[in-house]
Amino acid sequence: MSEANHARVLAFLDAFHVAGTPDFTALASHFSADGYYQPLVPATERITGRKAIAAALEKQYQTYYECVCEIHASAAMGRFVFTERTDHVTLHAGDRKVGSRVCAVFEFNEAGEIAGWREYWDTGDVMKQMGISAEDLAAAM
């Protein structure tokens, strides 16, 4: 189970971090019907359901484009997959590049679908790079 889930997460991240704009509906199809995404633990609420997850991911692309994922480490244990990565994006505003170090936890159900995706990252570092306030960052999520 662990190896299959690990491969699923890497495939999901590959599909999300493509040149151009990813297919948000296809990304959301990796989740269970009641799966959730929490883009910043504990500051943001869980986004539940495939349509809501697709909309949240699409909303992020209103702020940036060219999201490239650099995986530093990943591991799987049971129904959990952990990743440490740097996401490199280009902001629409000024074509400025921003890099964010992210730790993520993916949780799978028995059917091999993502039941939960939680991300942890340094908002202070990202706000400094983007030159925005906490309120602006929250609005972009």
N, C-alpha and C positions, 0 to 999 in steps of 0.2 A: 504494500500500500504506500509506504513512504517514498519509494523510488518513482512510482507512477505519479504521485502527487507532486513530487519535485519536478518531474518532467512537464507536468501540466502548468506549473507556475512559470517555468522558464519559457514555455510556448506562449503563455498569456502575456508575459512581459515583452517578448519579441513582437507579438501582434500589436501591443500598445505603443511601443517605441519604434515607429516606422518613419521613413521619409514621407513627408506630407502629413495628411490627416488620417488617423486610424478609423476603422469601421467600428463605431461605438456600440452599435447593436450587436455585432459579432462578439465584441469584448464582453458585453453584458451576458451573452449566452453561456459564458463559462461559469456563471453563478447559478445557484439554486433559485427557484422562484421566490423564496423568502430570504435569499442571501443579502448580506449587507456589506457596505464599504464605509469605513470611517477614515477620512483623509488625514486627520490630525488628532491623535489621541492625546489628551482628553478634551481638547478645545472645541472640536466639532462634534455634532451629533452623528449618529449612524444614518446612512442613506440606505434604505431598504427596498428591495425589489429591482428586477432587471431594468425596467424602464427608467426608474429614478437613478440608478447607477449610470446608465448610458447618458442620461441628461447631465449628471454631475461631471462626468469625464469630458463631455462635449463643452460644458461651461468653462472648464479649465483651459481649453484650447482657444477661448476668446482672449485670454491673457498672453499665451505663448504659442509657439510652434516649434517644429524640429526638436522634439523631445527624444533625446538619446539616453539610453540606460547603460550604465557601466556597472556591472555586477562585481563586487569585491569578494563577497562570500555568500554561500547559501547552504542550508542544511535542512534535512527533513527528519521528523520523528513522529511516527504514528500518523495522525490526521493533520499535523501541522508542518508548514514549510516556512522557514525564516530566510529573509534575504537582507543583505547589507549592500547598498548600491549608491551611486551618485547619478542623479538625473540632471542632464545638461539640457537646458531649454534656451530658446531665443525669444525674447519678449517682443510682442508686436510694437510696443512703445519704444522707439529708438533702436530696434534691432539689437538690443543689448543681450549678451549671453549671461546666464545665471546657472550656477551649479548648486545642487542641494543634496547633501548626504542624507540618505533615508534608510531606516530600518523598517521592515514590514513583516507582518505575520499573516499568513494565509491559513485558513482553517477549512478543511474539506468534510463533506458529508459522506455517507456510505456509498452514494451513487457516483462519487468522484467529481462532484461539482464544488465550486468554491462557496462555502457557507458564510465565510467572513473574511474580510481583508482590512487589516488595521495598519496604519502608517504612523511612524514616529519620526519627526525631523525638527531641526532647529529653526523656529520661525524668526528669531532675532537675526540670524545670519541671512536668511532669505530676504527679510524686510530691508536689511542694510544694503544688500546687493541690488534690490529693486528700487530702493529709494522711496518706500511707501510706509504707511502706518499699519498698525494691527487691524484697524477697521477696513482699510483697503484690501489687505490680504484676505480677511474673512469674506469680503464681498466677492473676491475672485474664486473662492472655494465653492 
